[in-house]
Amino acid sequence: MRDLLTFLGESPSRFHAVENLRQTLEQEGYTRLSECGTWDLAVGGKYYVTRNGSALMAFRIPRKDFTGFMMSASHSDYPAFRVKENAELTGPEKYLRLNTERYGGQLLSTWLDRPLTVAGRVLVEEKGAIATKLVYVDKDLLMIPSVAAHMNREANNGFKFDPKCDMVPLMALDTEKGAFRKLVAEAAGCKAEDILGTDLFLCLRQKPLVWGANGEFVSAAGLDDLQCAYGCFKGFMEAKESSSVPVYVLFDNEEVGSQTKQGAGGTFLADLVDRVCAAMGRDKASAVACSFMVSADNAHAVHPNHPEFADATHRPAMNAGPVIKFGVRYATDGASQAIFTALCKKAGVPVQHFANRSDMAGGGTLGCISLGQLSVNTVDIGLPQLAMHSCFETAGSKDTEYLVKAMAEVYSASFREDHGLFTLA
């Protein structure tokens, strides 16, 4: 649990999350590959590749001829507010505010009256090239103030927030123009005039924590989906070698549809499979047919105050293991359910089931989106949580370890399907 809290606390943006995982891979002897270069892969080799600084894939080549790929997919992004390029709003009066736009489907009210700052990346001119600098302004910089109940009598009666008005963060009083850009440049270790581009987001200053009478709960920003990202990564690192290529996949932009070069709707994963098969002289079609994917994105636990929102017979509980998701917008079918259940059983991990209430629609998943690029048996899973898309979400403190054990078993396995007969080894 301590490692999860550290990872969450050190990942205030998707770019930081990828960099933290990248550094761990480097420490463990993984070789970084360039998408612009030739991939000379070796039996027993360990490799990783990044795209856009916000998506990452890691894999290992087994010491025997591989049959297929055992994969997981999670995502690095979560709902937040993106800082617009010309960010400073002067006034009314002597206020300095920041111009932002919604990224994903936030629970807007949760962002009010909390200490905030900004994190992400800037692109700067450096030695004749354009370099990326990670940014985290390490101070209580911003706050989005509520309107007093005396002035907004409807605040507790289903008030509808206007993002361009109600969700604008306050930064300063009586500050000169360009103050925000200067703070960002200082955090990046560069000059304001050298910044050529930015990808900056509001982020919470509150640190991740474990709480409850017996430490049952963990709360943090971005549990959906950094909890799954971390659990799958740990399982990948702890897995034993098999006759499959284990592939850890961390996409970006799931919260806004995944249709980007670094998202599940892009070609990142398909490109990797193509290049691994080409480098190792393996037939791609047969390798893909012997592949399996776990699409890992958090799920809804039964809410303590609103149990009526859960389906009558699908009621996931926190600290009771990973949840297999079922529904028309999920990739799970009977075969992928059986495969994942069998692997969890072997690992000694309990499994739960989730389906949306029949009159409520669920969201899309990485599994279904990525199948448009790479057609493999896929199961959609998640860890049960509360307050999904709040700026401070809550999950069970034991479930991450369940996911690590389950994914270590997945990554240690190989899969084959022949005429409806599914074999795991």
Secondary structure, DSSP 8 states (H G I E B T S, - for coil): -HHHHHHHHT-SSHHHHHHHHHHHHHHTT-EE--TTS-----TT-EEEEEETTTEEEEEE--SS---EEEEEEEES--SEEEEEEEEEEE-STTEEEEEEEEES---GGGGTT--EEEEEEEEEEETTEEEEEEEE--S--BB-----TTT-TTTTTT----HHHHT--EEEES--TTHHHHHHHHHHTS-GGGEEEEEEEEEE-S--EEESTTS-EEEETTHHHHHHHHHHHHHHHH----SEEEEEEEES-GGGTS-STTSTTSSHHHHHHHHHHHHTT--HHHHHHT-EEEEE--EE---SS-GGGS-SS----TTS--EEEESTTS---HHHHHHHHHHHHHHT---EEEE--TTS-----HHHHHTTTS--EEEEEE-EEESTTSSSEEEESSHHHHHHHHHHHHHT--EEEETTEEEE-
